[in-house]
Amino acid sequence: MFLALREIRHSPTRFILITVVIFLVSYLVYFLTGLAYGLASSYTSY
């Protein structure tokens, strides 16, 4: 844990960028899941 905190203190921008990328990927997965669910429900409603 001490080593991780020292690395974050050494280069915080890299960890901020990693956090942003993880957030964007999770948002993309959430968006695509909602889109697929909506398309599937509209296809089966007929």
BELWODA-V17457 format. One record per residue. RES is the residue in three letters. PHI is phi as a letter, one per 40 degrees, with the letter a starting at -180 (999 if undefined). PSI is psi in radians with two decimals (none if undefined). NEAR is the number of other C-alpha atoms within 8 Angstrom. Layout:
# BELWODA-V17457
res | phi | psi | near
RES | PHI | PSI | NEAR
RES | PHI | PSI | NEAR
This chain:
# BELWODA-V17457
res | phi | psi | near
MET | 999 | -0.71 | 4
PHE | c | -0.68 | 5
LEU | c | -0.70 | 6
ALA | c | -0.75 | 7
LEU | c | -0.62 | 8
ARG | c | -0.67 | 8
GLU | c | -0.70 | 9
ILE | c | -0.69 | 9
ARG | c | -0.52 | 7
HIS | c | -0.73 | 6
SER | a | 1.44 | 8
PRO | c | -0.47 | 9
THR | c | -0.61 | 6
ARG | c | -0.73 | 7
PHE | c | -0.55 | 9
ILE | c | -0.74 | 8
LEU | c | -0.69 | 8
ILE | c | -0.73 | 8
THR | c | -0.72 | 8
VAL | c | -0.73 | 8
VAL | c | -0.75 | 8
ILE | c | -0.70 | 8
PHE | c | -0.75 | 8
LEU | c | -0.67 | 8
VAL | c | -0.71 | 8
SER | c | -0.63 | 8
TYR | c | -0.66 | 8
LEU | c | -0.74 | 8
VAL | c | -0.74 | 8
TYR | c | -0.76 | 8
PHE | c | -0.79 | 8
LEU | c | -0.60 | 8
THR | c | -0.75 | 8
GLY | c | -0.69 | 8
LEU | c | -0.77 | 8
ALA | c | -0.70 | 8
TYR | c | -0.73 | 8
GLY | c | -0.73 | 8
LEU | c | -0.68 | 8
ALA | c | -0.69 | 8
SER | c | -0.58 | 8
SER | c | -0.52 | 8
TYR | c | -0.65 | 7
THR | c | -0.10 | 6
SER | c | -0.25 | 5
TYR | c | none | 4
